[in-house]
């Protein structure tokens, strides 16, 4: 009886949360939902009552919810009440805390970035510092969500931090107060040679369009500009409304720029630009890469479909799904995929389909042809394909591995513990000896994932362990193969010396002088940016790319 009543309560909760969508379900659907909720409730109760070890009910429930949602797609997730504040700050770009980005280590929380003008920055905390205690609470063994919860709190609330800093034997202590942290969605912009304005937009949080428009107006008041470069590389998205506002900076009022379509055709929404543009005619290049996703792809795709500018870089990520959040009891939320979005040509750029939660790549042969406003051919699926491609697959693969590992960050911390950057960075650069130090660090630590060949060799050797004499006979050849593979991986690093030194410089500058300075420094050796600058300087070539 308890199980049936619980199932009914859960069922009616689902109806309330579902709103109008629940009314569309058939009686068969309703019966299946009620039946399965009753089964789930019974299993949950039996586990909670009789399982050999005591399991916290909330952990058991979260495991069940996570497994259920994982079978759909990676974007549909359950957000526990304690993580809602962190989720909300990712949308709004603000929260009450100390202004740091942290990752978990064995001893506590390693600061990987410090936000300008926040309490941490003002107090002198730096990237590379490890947070050991917050007040009297040890961070050793805590999950990232727990560390984040300790760092965040009420505005003005005081805290004491105990910190380990590389190169110092004594623990450091800092006293600071939590403040409202606003993460700048436009961390850097400047005018480059040829009077080309460059804007780095890092996320589509609140007021992203307003900030971009105001920055463009401010530069135009100082001088006549010949073009704009909007850098969306590494921008993984944000608010759909802000994607529309960013497009509106360059596109006239009243243009359809994106539509979303859910399960029911009656639920289609069309989004148009609402305001007068800041500049609807200036030459425009949008930079994208494989990490440009969601709202970034709406902007790049709309600019491409409307022939408003040229897209430069690498093919984007390919996320054409829309998520909404629904409030759940006890302060929790669910973020669920409710629709696909379509850009002006009518195409959806989603690159993957999901079957029981497993991704399946949509084959190029299944992609359909669409047309831009001027009649250029574009394709659905697989992300946004740039009009001007800048690709070096071998380097991009190596760069991705390096940035996914702690190698670049660790070298930056080690370098800063021994060197002080000059105020003027124009004449500063890393030298050959610094690269030797980086290679020594790489040799000492297994930062990079092993290649498929190296993994296959390991598996072969494990099987040979059972053969005894054969393993001994082949020992010399196996060691030669291992040495050859290590040498091959090392040679890849040596061949990319100049590019790696540039990565290291940007990391070091970012750690010491924060993100805006790092972006400015990165532009000195940015081949994709150079392609865009050259294109905007050649009016005929630019116009040709926008013609069928």
Buried (B, 14 or more C-beta within 10 A) or exposed (E): EEBEEBBBEBBEEBBEBEEEBBEEBEEEEBEEBBEEBBEBBBEBBEEBEEEEEEEEEEEBBBEBBEEEBBEBBBBBBBBBEEBBBBBBBEBBBBBBBBBBBBEBBEBBBBBBBBBBEBBBBBBEBBBBBBBBBBEEEEBEEBEEEBBBBBBBBEEEEEBEBBBBBBEEEEEBEBEBBBBEBBBBBBBBBBBBEEBBBBBBBBBBBBBBBBBBBBBBEEBBEEEEBBBBBBBBBBBBBBBBBBBBBBBBBBBBEEBBBBBBBBEEEEEEEEBBBEBEBBBBEBBBBBBBBBBBBBBBBBBBBBBBBBBBBBBBBBBBBBBBBBBEBEEBEEEBBBBBBBBBBBBBBEBBBBBBEBEEBEEEEBEEEEBEEBBBBEEBEBBBBBBBBBBBEBBEEEBBEBBEBBBEBBBBBBBBBBBBEEEEBEEEBEEBEBEEEBBEBBBEBBEEEEBBEEEEEBEEBEEEBEEBEEEEEEBEEBEEEBEEBBEEBEEEBEEBBEEBEEBBBBBBBBBBBBBBBBBBBBBBBBBEBBEBBEBBBEBBBEEEEBEEBBEE
